Each structure stands twice: as C-alpha cells, then as structure tokens.
Amino acid sequence: MSYEDFNFPFEGPLHEVFPALHAAQSAFMAQIDSLAAPDRKTHELIRLACTVVRRNPPGIERHAMLAHEVGASW
C-alpha cells in the first residue's frame, strides 16, 4: 500500500507500524459512519469525540467545524 491509498495523512505511518490497529480503527470508524439513527449533528459530535480520544488535532478541528455548521454549540 502507498500513502495515496489512505484518506488521512496519519494512516500511512500508522499502518506501517501497527497494521492490525489501523484495520481495527478503520472498522470502528466505518461502523460509526454506517449508523442510520443519529442526525448529522449527533454524528459529527460522535466523530469529534473519537478524534479527541485519538488525540488528532486536525480531526478535532475538522469535526468541531462540521458539528458547528450543523447546529452544535458549546
């Protein structure tokens, strides 16, 4: 796999060092994406919480912005 095969910059290095962790993390995030019940705001807040847990500053910024765009406030 090359770095172009991944959506986010952190995925290539993560996959190189911890391929099983990367696969598990991708499966977990795919399950969140497939949830039909939450509205868009709840979906973005869940993603925001996941990126906080992952300590991913670009993801935190992105999902905070997206959550705010769909009506979240804090």
N, C-alpha and C positions, 0 to 999 in steps of 0.2 A: 504494500500500500504506500502511496505517496501522500504528502501533506495536502495535495489538492483533493484527495478523497474525503476530507473532513470538512464539516461546516464551520468549525471554530478553531482558532489558532492553537488552543491548548490541547486539542485532541490528538494531534500527531505525536508530540512528545509523550503524552500520557499513554498512548497506545504502544509506543516503542518500549517503554519501561514496564508498564502494567497492563498488558493486553486484556487479561480477564477482568480487571477492574473497569477498564474502558467499556468493555462489552456489557458488563452489568449496569454501569451507569447509563449507557445508551438505552438499554432495555427499560430501565426505571423511568427515564425521561420520556420514552416513547409511550409508556403506559399513561403518564400524566397527559401527554398530548392527545391521547385517544379518549379521554373522559368526555362523555357526552353531557353529563349533568351540569357541571358548573358553567355559569355565564362567563363572558370574556373577562370581566374584571376579576372574578374569583380565580380564573385560570391564570391570569398574569400575576396575581398575588401568590399563588402556589409556586409558580416559576420563580418569582422573586425570592421566596423563602428558600427554595432549593439552591439558588445561586449564592445566597448568603451562607448557607451551610457549606457549600463548596468553596467559599472564600474566593469568588471570582468577580473582582471589581468591574470589569467590562459588562458582565452579565447582570450584575446588580444594577448598574446604571441603565442598561437597556430595558430590563423588566420593570424597573421603577418608572421609567419614562412611559412605557407602554401601559402600565397599570394606571398611571395618572391620566393618560389620554382617554381611557375608557371609564373614568369617573372615580378612581380611588383617591382618597385624601388621607393625610396623616399630619 
